[in-house]
Amino acid sequence: MKQYDLKYVTALSLVTAMGGLLFGYDWVVIGGAKPFYEQFFSIASSPALQGWAISAALIGCIAGTVISGAMADRYGRKKMLITAAFFFTVSAVGTGASGHFTVFILYRLLGGVGIGIASNLSPVYIAEITPADIRGRFVSINQLTIVIGILLAQVVNWLIAEPVPAGATAADILHSWNGQQGWRWMFWAETVPALLFFLLMWFVPDSPRWLVRKGREPEAGAILARVGGETYARQALQEIRASLAHVQEKVPWRELLTPGIRSIVIVGVVLAVFQQWCGINVVFMYAEEIFSAAGYSVSDILFNIVITGSVNLLFTFVAMALVDRLGRRTLMLLGAGSLAAIYSVLGLFYYLGVTGWPMLLLVVMAIAAYAMTLAPVTWVVLSEIFPNRVRGAAMAVATFALWSANAILAYSFPIVNKAVHASGSFWIFAAISLAGFLFIYRNLKETKGRTLEEIERQK
């Protein structure tokens, strides 16, 4: 391996990836608060309102991705990530303070805008600051912090919630500390990392590739030299200049539909949608439904959620160790195939009425397979495959598709699950995973160990 300043690259990646941590926390905290705020707002008997409460942040994500691409190309990744941190902070305070369901939704929408911006730009920034031969593991840091954020939210929810007595009624939950104050503190706890992210991002430099695009090569060269020395900086600047030689300041969206670009965008969009529709996210967003159908109580569900989050974190480390060794395509195929098999068995067990630890084991196996493959590797691939001149816009389209798919999933799952039951839901996810396997096998090329400019030249 060449001599890089790994401490510097790691520090920049960790700070930027705090967007991922907040993305993970904000996205999952609502799952633990769900049994309590639903009673407070009197929506527990309405699948449509339950879906709206969960999916509101994801609708905000869509708005965030729409604005983030063009805004990031104009103002830079750094400024947009600072904006995301501000939105996270305001949303955390406002959601916890909400006394009316409409206000609750509005603050969830704002937090979602922050998620959309961070989920789009954190991996892009890391990919643009990191040398090619170590890029995969560093972009995976963003997924690692997402997973840490998920686990943090799960642990915070578990610690904040008071034990729910067996046989507690809806009225008991409503008038308990959990139903009146506990769910609020679950959201307020996000304020601490959100403020820290906001402060630290001011010390992060702009992306070298964005600086070159803006005609600020001396600044870009200084950052690249700090990363890998003068020789590396000269070579990187030469490649960046070549890739941006014919770039317009504002990339027309229609350029994404031109031959050569369109096929890459389609691959990115399908992979983004598949990452959401493969089904794992319902475990995080609708853990209450998933585990109650397997015979668990509310308090047991909160503990099971912590178990799933811990497994998610552990196998994300496995992914980081493998992504630059086995490659992106191999891991994506492994993940899709494994999920198809596990979901088929899980659906069968639900159909047969199996309860208890076998169900938890299968859910944990599915999360492990997802965490070491599709969860981090999809973001790595999306950060790599788009050409420099359209990367911001193309990444925005792919992330828009990802969060649109997630919003559709979040809103529709309570309705679909009620119609086809847990067994049918997981058989649907098995079919989607099989379709994803076939698409990846036919359409995804390997990108490990190649610079962003090399990937672009070989499209």
N, C-alpha and C positions, 0 to 999 in steps of 0.2 A: 504493500500500500504506500502511496506517496505520502510525503510529510505534510499533514494539514494541522492547523491549529484547532484540534478537536474540542478543546475547552471553549473556545470562542463560538464555534459552530453549534456546540451543544447548548451553550447559554442562549444564543439567539433562537434556536429551535424550541427550547423549553418555554421561553417567555411567549413566543408566538403561539405555541401549542396550548397555552392557557385558554385560548379561544376554544380549543377542543374540550378542555376540562369543563368550561362553563356551558358549552354545548351539551355535554353529557349530563351535567347536573340539572340544567334547566329542563332538558328533555325528559328525564326520568323521575325527578322529584315529585311530579304530579301523580305518579303511580302509587307511591306510598301514602300521599295525602288523600287519595281518591275516596277511600271508605268514609272519610270524615267530612271533607268539604261537600260531598254529595248530599249528606244529611243536612248540613248547614244551609245549603242552597235549595234543598228539597227537589233534587233532580234524580234521586236514586231509582225511581220507577220509570224513567224516561230514557230508553236507549239512544234516542236521537240527541238529547241534551248531554248525555254522558259522552257520546262521541264528539259533540261540539266542544266540550270542555277539554278533552284530550287533544283534539285536532287543531284548536285555535292557534297554538304556538306554531304548528306546522304550516298553517295558512300564512302566518307572519314570516316563516322561513322562505316561503315562495316569494313574498315581496322583497325580502332581504337579498335573495339571489338575483332577482330582476335588477335591482339597483347596483349590486356589488360589482358586477363585471365591468360595466362601462365606467362607473365611478372609480374603480381600482385602476383602470387603465389611464384615467385622467388625473387622479389625485394620488395614486400610489397605494400599495397594500397596507402600509403602516397607518396612514390616516384613517382608512376604513376600518381597520381592526381597533383603533382607539374609539371610533364611533360605536362599534359593536360592544365594546366594554362599557361604554356609557349606557347603552340601551339595556344591557344585562343588569346593571346596578339599579336603574330606575324601575325596571320590571320586578326585580326581587322585592324591593320595598313596597311597591304598589300592590302587587298580587297578595302579599301577606296582609296588607291593610284593608283589603276589599271587604265591603259590607253588603254588596249587591252583586249578583251573578254577572250582570252586564259589565260592571267595572272590572271584575275578575277577568273576564274575557278580553277586555281591552288591554290590560297589562300583560296577559299571556301573549296576545298578538305582538306587542312591542318586544317582549323577550324573544319571540320567534324571529323577528327581524334581525336581532342580534345573532341568533343561531344561524340564520341564512348567510349573513355576511361572514361569520367566523368559519363556518363549515366550508365555504367556498375559498376563502383567502388564506387561512392558516396553512393548509397543505401546499398551496401554490407558492407562498413566500418561502417555506422551507425547501421546496424543490428548487427554487431559483437561487438560493443562497448556498446550496450544498453541492460538492463535487459528485460526479456521476457514479463513481465506484462505491460511494457510501450513501447515496441518496435514498435508497429504499429503506434502510433502517432508520434514517433520520425523518423521512416523511412519516414512517410508522410511529414516530414519537407522538404525532398528532392523534393517531388512533389510540395510543397508550393513554394519553391524557383524557381523551373522551371516555375511555373505560374507567380511568381513575375517577373522573367526574361522576360517572354512573354509580360506581361503588360508593363514593363519598355521599351521594344523595341517598343511597339505600341504607347506609350505616346511620346517617343523620336521622332519617325517617324512623329507623328502628329504635335509636336512642331517645328520640324526642317523644315518640308515642308511648303512652301509658298502657300497660297490659289490658286487653279487652276481655272481660270475664266470659266464660263459656255460656252460651245462651243469651248473650246481650241482645236486646232489641234495637231497632232503629232509633227509637226514642231515647234509649239509654246512651247510645253513641252520640246522638245530637246534643244531649245535655251534659256530656262528659267534658273533661278538659281537652281531650283529643278533638271533639267536635266543635269546640268554641275557640280554643287557642292553639292547640298542638299543630294543626295543619298550617297555621299562619307562620309559626317558627320554622317549619320545614322550608318554606319559601324565603323567609328572612335570612336564613343561614347562608344563602348564596351571595349576600352582599359582601362578605369578607373576601372571597376570591375574585369577585367582580371588581372591587376597588383596587385590589392588588394588580390585576391585569391592566387596568386603566393606567395606573401609575408606571408600571414597568415598561409598557409599550412605548412611552416617550423616549426611552433610552435605546431603542432598537433602530438601526439604520434602515433606510429604504432599500428595496430590492435592487441589486446591481443591474439586472436586466431592465428594470423599469427606468433606472437612472440613465442608462445608455440610450434608451428610447427617447428620453427627454433631453438628450444632448449634454448630459452631465457626466462625461466619461472619467474625468479625474476623480470624482467621488466614487464612482463604480470601481475604478481601478484600485483605489485605496482599500475598499472593502474586500475585493477579491484577493489582493495581496495579503491582507490580514488573514484571510481564510487559508491560502495555500502558497504564499510567497510570490515574488515578482514574476518568475517564469510562468507559473500557473495563471497569474493575473493577465499577462500578455496574451497567452493562448486563449483564455476564456473570453477576453475582450474581442479578439479577432473573430471567434466563432459567433459571438453575439452580434457583432457588426454585420457579419455576412447574413445572418438569419433575419436581421431587421432592415436590410438594405432597401427594400422596396415597400416598407410599411408606411401606411398612412397614419396620421395622428389619431384619427377616429376611424375605427374599423367598421365598415357597414355590416349590418347583420346579414345582409344577403350574401356576403362573402362566405358565410358558414354553409351555404347551399351550393357552392361551386364544386365542380368535380375535383376529387382528391381531398377536399376538406369535408364534404358532406358524409362520406363513408366513415370517416374517423369520428365525426360528431354522432352519427347513428350508433356506432359501437359504444361510445361513452354514455349516451343516453340509456341504451339498453342495459348496460352494466349497472348504472346508477339506479334504475328502476328495479332491477333484479335484486340488488343488495337490500332493498326495502321489502319487496314482495316475497322474498324467500321465507319470511315468517317470524324470524327471531324477535323482531321489535314488538310483536304483540305480547311476548313474555314480559318485556319490561314495562310496556304501557298498560297491559291488562292482566297483570299478575293475579289480581283478585279473582277474575273469572277463570283463569287457567288453573290455579291451584285449588280454588273452591270446588271446581268440577272434579278434582282429584281427591277430594275429601278433607282438605285442610281448613283450619279456622283462621280468623283474621290475624291473630298474634303469630300463629305458625307461618302464615303467608309472609308477613314482614321478615321473619327470620329466613325463610326460604329464599326471599329476594336477595338477602345479603349473601347467601351461599352462591346463588347464580352470579352475582356481581363479582365475587371472589374468583370464581372459575373463569369468568370473562377476563379479569385482569391477568391471571396466571397464564392463560393461553395466548394473550396478546404478546407477552414476553417471548413465547415460543415463535410466534409469527415474526417478531423483530429479528430473531436469530436465523430464521429460514428464508426471509424474503429476498435477500441478496445471494443466497446459496442455491436454493431450489428454483427460484424465479417466480415471476408473477403468475404466469399462465398455469403452471403446475399446481400452485396453491389454490387458484380459483377453481380449477377442475376438481381438486380434492374436496373443497368445501361444498360445491354444488352437489357432487355425488353423495357425499356423506349425509347431507341434510335430506336428500330425497329418500335415502334408506331409513334414517332415524324417524322422520315424520311418518313414513308408512307404518312403522311399528307403533309409534305413539298414537296414531289415529285408530289402529286396531285395538290397542289397550283401552282407549276411551270407549270404543264401541262395545267392548266386552265388560266394561264396568270395573276395570282394575283401578285400585286406589292406593294411596300411600307412597312408600319409598320407590317402587319401580317407576312411577310416573316422574318423580323428582329426578331420578337417575337419568331417564331418557331426556328430560329437559336440559339437565346439566351437560349431557353428551352433545346435544344440539348446539348449546351455547359455546362449548369448547371448540367444536368444529367450525362454527361461525367466527369465533374470536381469533383463531389462528389462520384464517383464510380470507373469506369474503369481507369481513369488517375492515381490516386495515388495508388489504391489498387493493380493494376497489379504489380507495383514495389515492394510493400510490400510482395506480394505472392512470386515473383521471388527471393527476398532476403531471404526468409524463407525455401522454400521447398527442396532445394538441400542439400545433405549431406555435412558435413564439408570437407571431404577428396577430394571432387570434386567440391566444391562450385565455386572456381574461374573459372575453365574450363566450368562448366555447365552454370554459369551465362553468360560467354562469348558467348556460343552457343545460349542461349535465346536472348541475346542482339543483337547478329549478325542477328538472325532471325527477330527481331523487326525492326532493321534499314534497312535490306534488303527489308522487306515489305514496310517500309516507302519510300525507294528509288523507288521501283516499283510504288507505289501510286503516288509519286511526279512527276515521269517522264510520267506516262501514263494518268494522269487525264486530261490534256489539250486535248489529242488525243481522249480519251473516251468521254469526255464531249462534244466535237465537234460532235461526231458521234451520241450520244444518247440524247444530250441536258441535261440541269440541272435536269429535271424531271426523266429521265432514270437513271442518276447518283445516285440520292438519293434513288430510288427504289432498285438499286443494293446494296447500303449501308444498306437498311432496311433488305434485305434478308441475308446479312452477319451478321447483328446484331442478327437476329433470330437464325441463325446457331450457333453463339457464345453462346447464351442463353442455347441452348440445350446441347452444349459441357460442359459448366460450370456445369449445373445441373447434368450431368452424371459422371463427372470426377474430380471435384475439392472438396477436403475435407477441413473442417474448420481447421485453424491453430492458431487462436487467443489464447493468454494466455499460450502458450506452449513454452518452451525453444527450441533453435535450435537443441539441442541434443535430446530432447523428440520427436520433429517432425521427426528427422532422425530415431529414434528407432521404430516409429510406421508406417513407410512406408510399 
